[in-house]
Amino acid sequence: MRTVEFHKELPWIISASDDQTIRLWNWQNRGIVAILTGHSHYVMCATFHSEDTLIASCSLDMTVRVWDFFKLKEKVMNK
């Protein structure tokens, strides 16, 4: 695991790691919310946008990706 960050409102933690994934965790129930895949090398950093439902990640594959978790948030919060 390279980085970990708490969401400011949701009970979520985001992690970036060498297995080329970004993982969203729920710290309240200790479960995985989602695993984001798409990078082809170590993910060095992932962070939540301060206002929108976006995640930015960067990787040693020389890419920066932006992920929108709006639908995921709606799905999880409506359970």
N, C-alpha and C positions, 0 to 999 in steps of 0.2 A: 504494500500500500504506500502510495507516494504522498497523497494529501487527503485530508478529511475536513469537512466543513458542515456546520449546523445551519439549517434553514432558519430564518428569523421568525417565521410564524408557524410553519408546519412542523410536526414532530419527526422531521426527516434529517438524515445525515447523508452527505454525498461523499463517496470515496473514489479515488483514481488509483489504478494499480498497474503493475507490470504484466498482468494477464490480459492486457489490452481492453479492459472494460471500465465503465463507470457504473458504480452501484449506488442505488438509492435504498437506504435503510430506514425503517421506522424504529426510533429509539424507545417508543412506548411499549411496543409488543415484541421488539427485538427481531423483527422479520425483515426480509428483503421486499421492497416495494417493486423494484425493477432493476434489470441489468441492461445497460445500454452498450451495444457493440457497434463497431464500425471502424475503429482505429486498427492499424496493422502493425503497431509497435507499442512500446510502453506508453501508458497515459501518464503524463507528468503532473498534470494539474486539472482540476475541475472546480468550478465555482458556480454558485447560484447568482442570477441577476438580482440586483437589489429591489426591483419593483415588478418586473414581468415574470412570467412562468417560463423562464429560459435558463439553460445551463450552458456554460462555455467550457470546452475542454481543449487541451493541447497535448500533442503526442510527439514522440521521437520519429513518427512517420512523416514529420514536417507539415502536419495539418492542424488547423484549428477548426473545431466543429461547434455548432450552436444547435442545441436540442430544445425543443418546445415540449414541456411536460403538462400543458393545459389539460388535454384529454385524460392523461394519467391521473392528474390531481382530481378531476371531476369523478372519475371512476372509483378511486380509492376513498374519496370523501363521501360518496353517496352509498357506500356499503352499509 
